[in-house]
């Protein structure tokens, strides 16, 4: 199990996390949700990293928020976002969702028994990595249903991409910024992970087979 955990962790690290707000063309007919990959030590960081984990405006005033991830042909996944543990990650996710950034993007990397990753759509400012090994206390464990920020090798390279755990992966604790959990719709996560047609051991999904995010709606 340890070898499997190390392998899956390296898979996640390999993805280049572009957080941005210059949205690229992600129509299904073109390059929907594709993700450039590079060795972590060769990735170039985009934007400026946020610092700290407490000064986050209105988000810090309310600890719990709720969102709905509407996925074409699958349905709605409801998530609870915990700003008491990861205020910067929550505020960033909410901001992008409210701007319509995620509309039409996809889940481009899916590994059954591990996670489904999406939200690759352009260049945005990077944010502070809210996890223990980056000097931030975060007590959300990467168990089934948890939503967390994807990143590259740099601890502060997360931006727009996120992943939802299909099964427990607690070896990610302390290295990735978990910021909430699924409250309804794990059956949809199961279905997507079980039906995914991948092209390699990294869980890459061809553009035409990537589940499309209709929209992410922030409820409160």
C-alpha positions in Angstrom: 0.0 0.0 0.0 2.9 2.3 0.8 4.3 2.0 -2.8 0.8 2.6 -4.2 0.4 5.7 -2.1 3.8 7.1 -3.2 3.0 6.5 -6.8 -0.3 8.2 -6.6 1.2 11.1 -4.8 3.8 11.5 -7.6 1.0 11.4 -10.1 -0.8 14.3 -8.5 2.4 16.3 -8.2 3.1 15.9 -11.9 0.2 18.0 -13.0 0.9 21.7 -13.8 -1.6 23.7 -11.8 -2.4 26.9 -13.6 -4.7 29.2 -11.6 -6.0 31.8 -13.6 -8.4 33.9 -14.7 -7.5 34.2 -18.3 -9.8 31.5 -19.4 -8.7 29.3 -22.3 -11.0 27.8 -25.0 -12.3 24.5 -23.5 -15.0 23.6 -25.9 -15.3 19.8 -26.2 -14.4 20.0 -29.9 -11.1 21.6 -29.2 -8.8 21.1 -26.2 -11.3 20.5 -23.4 -9.6 20.4 -20.0 -6.2 19.3 -21.2 -3.4 19.8 -18.7 0.2 20.3 -19.5 2.5 18.2 -17.4 6.1 18.7 -16.5 8.6 17.4 -13.9 7.9 19.4 -10.7 11.3 21.0 -10.8 10.8 22.4 -14.3 7.4 23.9 -13.8 7.1 27.7 -14.1 4.9 29.3 -11.6 2.3 31.8 -12.7 1.1 34.8 -10.8 1.9 35.9 -7.3 1.4 33.7 -4.3 -1.0 34.8 -1.6 0.4 34.8 1.9 -1.1 34.0 5.3 -4.3 32.1 6.1 -6.4 34.5 8.1 -6.9 37.8 6.3 -9.5 36.6 3.8 -12.2 39.2 3.9 -15.8 38.1 4.3 -15.0 34.4 4.0 -13.2 34.4 7.3 -16.3 35.8 9.0 -18.3 32.7 8.1 -16.7 29.3 8.6 -19.0 27.1 6.4 -20.1 27.7 2.9 -21.9 25.4 0.4 -21.6 24.9 -3.3 -23.1 22.7 -6.0 -21.0 21.3 -8.8 -23.3 20.5 -11.7 -21.8 18.0 -14.1 -23.2 17.4 -17.5 -25.0 14.0 -17.9 -24.2 13.1 -14.3 -26.0 15.5 -11.9 -25.1 17.7 -9.0 -22.4 17.1 -6.3 -23.1 19.2 -3.2 -20.0 20.2 -1.2 -19.5 22.0 2.2 -16.5 24.3 2.2 -14.7 24.8 5.5 -13.1 28.3 5.8 -12.1 27.7 9.4 -9.4 25.3 8.1 -8.6 26.7 4.7 -9.9 30.2 4.3 -7.7 31.2 1.3 -8.6 28.0 -0.6 -12.3 28.5 0.1 -12.3 32.1 -0.9 -10.4 31.4 -4.1 -12.7 28.6 -5.1 -15.8 30.7 -4.4 -14.4 33.7 -6.3 -13.7 31.6 -9.4 -17.1 29.9 -9.2 -18.9 33.2 -8.8 -17.1 34.6 -11.8 -18.2 31.6 -13.9 -14.6 30.5 -14.4 -15.4 26.8 -14.0 -18.4 26.8 -16.4 -17.6 24.5 -19.3 -14.4 23.1 -17.8 -13.8 19.4 -17.2 -12.5 16.7 -15.0 -9.4 15.8 -17.0 -7.7 13.3 -14.7 -9.5 10.5 -13.0 -8.1 7.6 -11.1 -10.6 5.0 -9.8 -10.0 4.3 -6.1 -8.1 7.6 -5.7 -9.6 10.9 -7.0 -11.1 12.9 -9.8 -9.4 16.2 -10.7 -10.7 19.2 -12.7 -10.8 22.9 -13.1 -7.9 23.4 -15.5 -8.9 26.4 -17.6 -6.3 29.2 -17.8 -3.9 31.3 -15.9 -4.7 32.7 -12.5 -2.7 34.0 -9.5 -1.4 31.2 -7.3 -2.5 31.0 -3.7 -0.9 30.0 -0.3 -0.8 26.2 0.2 -2.8 25.7 3.4 -1.3 22.5 4.8 1.0 21.5 7.7 4.2 21.1 5.7 3.7 24.7 4.5 3.4 26.1 8.0 -0.4 26.1 8.1 -2.6 24.1 10.4 -5.2 22.2 8.5 -7.1 19.3 10.2 -9.2 18.1 7.2 -8.0 14.6 6.3 -8.0 13.4 2.7 -10.7 10.7 3.2 -13.4 9.7 0.7 -15.5 12.7 -0.4 -13.0 15.4 0.6 -12.3 18.2 -1.9 -8.8 19.6 -2.0 -6.6 21.9 -4.1 -4.3 20.3 -6.7 -0.8 21.8 -7.1 2.6 21.3 -8.7 5.9 20.9 -6.8 5.9 24.4 -5.4 3.9 24.5 -2.1 2.3 27.8 -3.2 1.4 26.8 -6.8 -2.3 25.9 -6.4 -4.7 28.1 -8.3 -7.9 26.8 -10.0 -7.5 23.0 -10.1 -9.1 20.9 -7.4 -9.8 17.2 -6.8 -12.4 15.1 -5.0 -11.3 12.0 -3.2 -12.9 8.8 -4.5 -11.5 6.8 -1.6 -9.3 7.5 1.4 -5.8 8.9 0.7 -4.6 10.1 4.0 -1.0 10.1 2.9 -1.8 13.4 1.2 -2.5 15.0 4.6 0.0 17.7 5.4 0.9 18.2 1.7 -2.3 19.3 0.1 -4.9 21.9 1.1 -8.2 20.1 1.7 -11.0 22.6 2.1 -14.3 20.8 2.3 -16.2 17.6 1.7 -19.1 16.2 -0.4 -22.4 16.2 1.4 -24.5 14.8 -1.4 -23.6 13.2 -4.7 -20.9 10.6 -3.8 -22.8 8.3 -6.1 -22.0 10.6 -8.9 -18.3 10.6 -7.9 -18.4 6.8 -7.9 -20.0 6.7 -11.3 -17.6 9.1 -12.9 -14.6 7.2 -11.4 -15.9 3.8 -12.4 -16.8 4.8 -15.9 -13.7 6.8 -16.7 -11.8 5.8 -19.8 -8.2 6.8 -19.2 -5.3 6.9 -21.6 -2.3 6.3 -19.2 -1.3 5.4 -15.7 -1.7 9.0 -14.7 -5.5 8.9 -15.1 -5.5 11.2 -18.1 -8.8 11.3 -19.9 -9.1 12.2 -23.6 -10.9 15.5 -24.2 -13.9 13.9 -25.8 -14.4 11.7 -22.7 -13.9 14.3 -20.0 -16.9 15.0 -17.8 -18.0 18.6 -18.3 -18.7 21.0 -15.5 -21.9 22.9 -16.4 -21.4 25.3 -13.6 -20.4 25.6 -10.0 -22.9 27.5 -7.9 -22.1 29.0 -4.6 -25.2 28.6 -2.3 -24.0 30.6 0.7 
